[in-house]
Amino acid sequence: MTAHRVVRNILSPARAATRERLIDAAIELATEGGYDAAGIRQVAARAGVSVPTVYQHASSKDQLLVEALMALGERSTEGVRQRRPREKTPAARLSAVFRRVMRQAGEKPLLYQALYRAYVASAPALTALDGPVGFGPERARWIGETLRAGDVGDHTDEEIESASRILSMMFLGAMIGVAAGRDVDEVLRILDEATHQLIR
């Protein structure tokens, strides 16, 4: 399979609004019917735009779904900023946010199956990206922001960064596991244990 290069440009307000509509349409369709339901034509119809307009923003269905995955990662970061976890320790804060995100994922298995199918198919192109890619692989900003959302005790910046990278990779595996049908509570117990082992 040929990898499509994923390029993120600074968009005009109008193009940014169109991109958001396309991403929302792709998320809605994948939530309802999974990977096969989120084709370019279906997304165009749901978003109320032409097929050529979709291709101005994404060269394939997989690229569009990866864009949706990145957007969800950005929304998670913004969610942490707007709803700062109140727990006292970095580990407790991250466990609380993990619970919030994982339970949402558990309620939408078809969506996350579609997103990560596209993610794996597009993996070679993702190395060209400068910045976080959705919920992984190792640079999910919201994990670091959650750890830093309050008192970090005597943890250094390097320790926080190291824990963020490790936990982001674990979280990626956890998300794929839940998308594949693994029990959310079981996955959360493992993530909670790992979080408290790495950082208190």
C-alpha positions as CSV (number, residue, x, y, z in Angstrom):
1,M,0.0,0.0,0.0
2,T,1.3,3.4,-0.9
3,A,1.7,5.8,2.1
4,H,0.1,9.2,1.7
5,R,2.1,12.1,3.1
6,V,0.2,13.9,5.8
7,V,0.8,17.6,5.7
8,R,-0.6,20.2,8.1
9,N,-0.7,23.7,6.9
10,I,-1.8,27.0,8.3
11,L,-5.3,27.5,6.9
12,S,-7.4,30.5,6.2
13,P,-10.5,30.8,8.5
14,A,-12.8,29.6,5.7
15,R,-10.6,26.5,5.0
16,A,-10.1,25.8,8.6
17,A,-13.9,25.8,9.1
18,T,-14.3,23.4,6.1
19,R,-11.6,21.1,7.6
20,E,-13.5,21.1,10.9
21,R,-16.7,20.1,9.1
22,L,-15.0,17.3,7.3
23,I,-13.4,16.0,10.4
24,D,-16.7,16.1,12.3
25,A,-18.4,14.3,9.4
26,A,-15.7,11.6,9.3
27,I,-16.0,11.1,13.1
28,E,-19.8,10.9,13.0
29,L,-19.8,8.4,10.1
30,A,-17.1,6.3,11.6
31,T,-18.9,6.3,15.0
32,E,-22.1,5.1,13.2
33,G,-20.7,2.6,10.8
34,G,-17.0,2.1,11.3
35,Y,-14.2,2.4,8.7
36,D,-16.3,1.4,5.7
37,A,-18.9,4.1,6.4
38,A,-16.4,7.0,6.3
39,G,-15.6,7.1,2.6
40,I,-14.7,10.3,0.8
41,R,-18.1,10.6,-0.9
42,Q,-20.0,9.9,2.3
43,V,-17.9,12.5,4.2
44,A,-18.5,15.0,1.5
45,A,-22.3,14.5,1.6
46,R,-22.4,14.6,5.4
47,A,-20.3,17.8,5.5
48,G,-22.3,19.4,2.7
49,V,-19.3,19.9,0.4
50,S,-18.2,18.6,-3.0
51,V,-15.9,15.5,-3.4
52,P,-13.2,17.7,-4.9
53,T,-13.3,19.9,-1.8
54,V,-12.6,16.9,0.4
55,Y,-9.6,16.1,-1.8
56,Q,-8.3,19.6,-1.2
57,H,-7.9,18.7,2.4
58,A,-7.0,15.0,2.3
59,S,-5.7,12.7,-0.4
60,S,-7.5,9.6,0.9
61,K,-9.9,8.3,3.5
62,D,-7.0,7.1,5.6
63,Q,-5.5,10.5,5.7
64,L,-8.8,12.1,6.6
65,L,-9.3,9.6,9.5
66,V,-5.7,10.3,10.7
67,E,-6.6,14.0,10.6
68,A,-9.6,13.2,12.7
69,L,-7.4,11.3,15.2
70,M,-5.1,14.3,15.4
71,A,-8.0,16.6,16.0
72,L,-9.3,14.4,18.8
73,G,-5.8,14.6,20.4
74,E,-5.9,18.4,20.1
75,R,-9.4,18.4,21.6
76,S,-8.2,16.3,24.5
77,T,-5.4,18.8,25.2
78,E,-7.9,21.6,25.1
79,G,-10.2,19.7,27.3
80,V,-7.5,19.4,29.9
81,R,-6.9,23.1,29.8
82,Q,-10.6,23.9,30.2
83,R,-11.4,21.3,32.8
84,R,-8.2,21.1,34.8
85,P,-8.2,17.9,36.9
86,R,-8.3,18.8,40.6
87,E,-6.4,15.8,42.0
88,K,-3.4,16.6,44.1
89,T,-0.7,14.4,42.6
90,P,0.4,14.1,38.9
91,A,-0.4,10.4,38.9
92,A,-3.9,10.9,40.3
93,R,-4.6,13.7,37.8
94,L,-3.5,11.6,34.8
95,S,-5.5,8.6,36.1
96,A,-8.6,10.7,36.2
97,V,-8.1,12.0,32.7
98,F,-7.3,8.5,31.4
99,R,-10.6,7.3,32.9
100,R,-12.5,10.2,31.1
101,V,-11.0,9.5,27.7
102,M,-11.0,5.7,27.9
103,R,-14.6,5.5,28.8
104,Q,-15.5,7.8,25.9
105,A,-13.5,5.5,23.6
106,G,-15.3,2.4,25.1
107,E,-18.6,3.9,24.1
108,K,-17.5,4.4,20.5
109,P,-15.7,1.2,19.4
110,L,-16.4,1.6,15.7
111,L,-14.9,5.0,15.6
112,Y,-11.6,4.0,17.3
113,Q,-11.4,0.8,15.2
114,A,-11.6,3.1,12.1
115,L,-9.2,5.7,13.4
116,Y,-6.5,3.2,14.3
117,R,-6.9,1.1,11.2
118,A,-6.2,4.3,9.3
119,Y,-3.4,5.2,11.7
120,V,-1.6,1.9,11.1
121,A,-2.1,2.1,7.3
122,S,-0.6,5.6,7.3
123,A,2.2,5.0,9.7
124,P,5.1,5.6,7.3
125,A,3.7,9.1,6.4
126,L,3.3,10.1,10.1
127,T,7.1,10.4,10.6
128,A,6.9,13.6,8.4
129,L,4.6,15.3,11.0
130,D,6.0,17.9,13.4
131,G,3.8,17.6,16.5
132,P,1.6,15.2,18.3
133,V,-0.4,12.6,16.4
134,G,-3.7,12.1,18.1
135,F,-3.3,9.7,21.0
136,G,0.3,8.7,20.2
137,P,2.7,7.5,19.5
138,E,5.0,9.3,22.0
139,R,4.1,13.0,21.9
140,A,0.5,13.3,23.2
141,R,0.7,16.8,24.7
142,W,-2.3,16.4,26.9
143,I,-0.5,13.7,29.0
144,G,2.3,16.1,29.8
145,E,-0.2,19.0,30.4
146,T,-2.2,16.8,32.8
147,L,0.8,15.9,34.8
148,R,1.7,19.6,35.0
149,A,-1.8,20.8,35.8
150,G,-1.0,21.2,39.5
151,D,1.7,20.6,42.0
152,V,4.3,18.2,40.6
153,G,6.1,17.7,43.9
154,D,9.8,17.2,43.6
155,H,9.6,15.8,40.1
156,T,11.9,17.5,37.6
157,D,10.9,18.5,34.1
158,E,13.0,15.7,32.7
159,E,11.1,13.2,34.8
160,I,7.8,14.5,33.7
161,E,8.8,14.4,30.1
162,S,10.1,10.8,30.4
163,A,6.9,9.7,32.1
164,S,4.8,11.5,29.4
165,R,6.6,9.6,26.6
166,I,6.3,6.2,28.2
167,L,2.7,6.7,29.3
168,S,1.7,8.0,25.9
169,M,3.0,4.8,24.2
170,M,1.1,2.7,26.8
171,F,-2.0,4.7,26.2
172,L,-1.8,4.2,22.5
173,G,-1.7,0.4,23.1
174,A,-4.6,0.7,25.6
175,M,-6.7,2.6,23.1
176,I,-6.1,0.0,20.4
177,G,-7.0,-2.7,22.9
178,V,-10.3,-1.1,23.9
179,A,-11.1,-0.5,20.2
180,A,-10.5,-4.3,19.7
181,G,-12.9,-5.1,22.5
182,R,-10.8,-5.3,25.6
183,D,-12.6,-4.5,28.8
184,V,-12.2,-0.8,29.6
185,D,-12.0,-1.3,33.4
186,E,-9.2,-3.9,33.0
187,V,-7.2,-1.5,30.8
188,L,-7.7,1.3,33.2
189,R,-6.4,-0.7,36.1
190,I,-3.2,-1.5,34.1
191,L,-2.8,2.2,33.1
192,D,-3.4,3.3,36.7
193,E,-0.7,0.9,38.0
194,A,1.8,2.0,35.3
195,T,1.1,5.7,36.1
196,H,1.7,5.3,39.8
197,Q,4.8,3.2,39.2
198,L,6.3,5.9,37.0
199,I,5.3,9.0,38.8
200,R,3.5,9.8,42.1
